[in-house]
Amino acid sequence: MAPVFGQRFRTEHLLKSGQGVDTWLAHDLETGRRVIVKAGALGEIAPGIHRRLEHEALVLRRAARGVRPAAGV
């Protein structure tokens, strides 16, 4: 059985693994959409990688709302 994250995202296959983060193609059980899930143990993720993941989450939230970043961001 494929791993399920947060009782919502069923993994389909591992896309990439490195620097303490696994990137999965997954199926959102609530919406039926295909999504990307990034997962890792917090204690194993370097601070720079953690900041990058937080930045990616911010960019994706803004994109979902239709907000474009300012020039140079």
C-alpha positions in Angstrom: 0.0 0.0 0.0 1.3 3.4 -0.9 2.1 5.8 1.9 -0.5 8.4 2.7 0.5 11.8 4.2 -1.9 13.6 6.5 -4.7 11.1 5.7 -5.1 13.1 2.5 -2.3 12.6 0.0 -1.7 9.1 -1.3 1.7 8.8 -2.9 2.0 7.5 -6.5 5.7 7.4 -6.9 8.9 9.1 -5.6 10.2 11.8 -8.0 13.3 12.8 -6.2 15.2 12.2 -3.0 18.0 14.3 -1.6 19.2 16.7 1.1 16.8 15.1 3.6 13.7 15.8 1.5 11.6 13.3 -0.6 9.5 14.7 -3.4 6.5 12.6 -4.3 3.8 12.6 -7.0 0.6 12.1 -5.1 -3.1 11.9 -5.4 -5.2 14.4 -3.2 -7.9 12.2 -1.8 -10.2 15.2 -1.1 -10.0 16.9 -4.5 -9.0 14.1 -6.8 -6.1 16.1 -8.2 -2.5 15.1 -8.7 -0.2 17.0 -6.5 3.5 17.2 -5.4 4.3 16.4 -1.8 7.6 17.2 -0.2 8.4 15.4 3.0 11.3 15.0 5.4 12.1 14.7 9.0 12.5 18.2 10.5 15.5 17.2 12.5 17.3 16.0 9.3 16.7 19.0 7.1 19.5 21.6 7.0 18.4 25.2 7.9 19.0 26.4 4.3 16.8 23.6 2.9 14.1 24.4 5.4 14.2 28.1 4.4 13.9 27.1 0.7 10.9 24.9 1.4 9.2 27.7 3.4 9.9 30.0 0.4 8.5 27.5 -2.1 5.3 27.2 0.1 4.9 31.0 0.2 5.3 31.3 -3.6 2.8 28.5 -4.2 0.3 30.1 -1.9 0.6 33.4 -3.7 0.4 31.8 -7.1 -2.8 30.0 -6.0 -4.3 33.4 -5.1 -3.1 35.0 -8.4 -0.5 37.2 -6.7 2.6 37.9 -8.7 5.9 38.5 -7.0 7.6 41.9 -7.2 10.5 42.3 -9.6 13.7 40.8 -8.2 11.9 38.5 -5.7 
